Amino acid sequence: MTTQTIIGRAGLRGLARPFAMAFGLAALITLAAKVQVPFWPVPMTLHTLAVMAIAALAGPRLAVGAMLAYLGLGAAGLPVFSGTPERGLGLAYMVGPTGGYLAGYLLAAGLVGWLAQGAGMMRQGLAMLAGLAVVYGLGAAWLALFVPADKVLAAGVLPFLLGDLVKIVVAVMIVSLWARARGARRA
């Protein structure tokens, strides 16, 4: 039996759209990871903003699919991550100091997507803060394999916290504007 026989033609066409959307969103995450914005105390990328906004807008399944596509492309050696190819490529990059943050984004995408479904701005913001806590928790735990434990917060959390909070505010505003625009278009 072929896959087409098992799933059926309509089923294959039905799978094409979510896969295309996931890879399109993975491309958006890649672009966001490559953008460097001058900020204090460290320059920031728009990676967190993209992941949080996508999760709140697309829901948990598509957001996780987008993150899996993003991670899969990175594991295959494509320079999708921030700092690539300069800081390495593929699995070598993924098991490096930032690997825990990448895993955290995957879990955060599902969590934020789930918590933000049908939510207002306040609950969306709280969902994104919960997602950020997951990113920082996994990221800092993994970073502790590379940095002395007493320096993990100073190296992997504190320099990025203010920028990530700003990105969450912007992500909530984007999600709200998108929802308003869709509501106006439907009316």
ChimeraX attribute file (.defattr): number of C-alpha atoms within 10 A of each C-alpha:
attribute: neighborCount
match mode: 1-to-1
recipient: residues
	/A:1	5
	/A:2	7
	/A:3	9
	/A:4	11
	/A:5	9
	/A:6	10
	/A:7	13
	/A:8	12
	/A:9	11
	/A:10	9
	/A:11	12
	/A:12	13
	/A:13	11
	/A:14	12
	/A:15	11
	/A:16	11
	/A:17	11
	/A:18	15
	/A:19	15
	/A:20	12
	/A:21	16
	/A:22	23
	/A:23	20
	/A:24	15
	/A:25	23
	/A:26	26
	/A:27	17
	/A:28	18
	/A:29	23
	/A:30	22
	/A:31	17
	/A:32	20
	/A:33	22
	/A:34	19
	/A:35	14
	/A:36	14
	/A:37	12
	/A:38	10
	/A:39	12
	/A:40	11
	/A:41	12
	/A:42	12
	/A:43	13
	/A:44	22
	/A:45	22
	/A:46	20
	/A:47	22
	/A:48	25
	/A:49	25
	/A:50	21
	/A:51	31
	/A:52	33
	/A:53	26
	/A:54	27
	/A:55	31
	/A:56	30
	/A:57	23
	/A:58	21
	/A:59	21
	/A:60	23
	/A:61	16
	/A:62	22
	/A:63	32
	/A:64	24
	/A:65	21
	/A:66	30
	/A:67	28
	/A:68	18
	/A:69	19
	/A:70	26
	/A:71	24
	/A:72	16
	/A:73	19
	/A:74	20
	/A:75	18
	/A:76	13
	/A:77	18
	/A:78	15
	/A:79	20
	/A:80	25
	/A:81	28
	/A:82	20
	/A:83	14
	/A:84	17
	/A:85	14
	/A:86	8
	/A:87	12
	/A:88	15
	/A:89	19
	/A:90	20
	/A:91	15
	/A:92	12
	/A:93	20
	/A:94	19
	/A:95	12
	/A:96	15
	/A:97	17
	/A:98	20
	/A:99	19
	/A:100	23
	/A:101	24
	/A:102	19
	/A:103	19
	/A:104	21
	/A:105	29
	/A:106	23
	/A:107	20
	/A:108	30
	/A:109	31
	/A:110	23
	/A:111	23
	/A:112	30
	/A:113	29
	/A:114	19
	/A:115	21
	/A:116	25
	/A:117	17
	/A:118	13
	/A:119	13
	/A:120	12
	/A:121	15
	/A:122	11
	/A:123	15
	/A:124	27
	/A:125	24
	/A:126	16
	/A:127	25
	/A:128	32
	/A:129	19
	/A:130	16
	/A:131	27
	/A:132	23
	/A:133	14
	/A:134	22
	/A:135	24
	/A:136	23
	/A:137	16
	/A:138	20
	/A:139	23
	/A:140	25
	/A:141	17
	/A:142	20
	/A:143	24
	/A:144	19
	/A:145	12
	/A:146	13
	/A:147	15
	/A:148	10
	/A:149	13
	/A:150	9
	/A:151	12
	/A:152	19
	/A:153	16
	/A:154	11
	/A:155	15
	/A:156	20
	/A:157	17
	/A:158	13
	/A:159	16
	/A:160	19
	/A:161	14
	/A:162	16
	/A:163	21
	/A:164	20
	/A:165	17
	/A:166	11
	/A:167	22
	/A:168	25
	/A:169	16
	/A:170	16
	/A:171	24
	/A:172	24
	/A:173	16
	/A:174	17
	/A:175	20
	/A:176	18
	/A:177	12
	/A:178	13
	/A:179	13
	/A:180	12
	/A:181	11
	/A:182	11
	/A:183	10
	/A:184	9
	/A:185	8
	/A:186	7
	/A:187	5
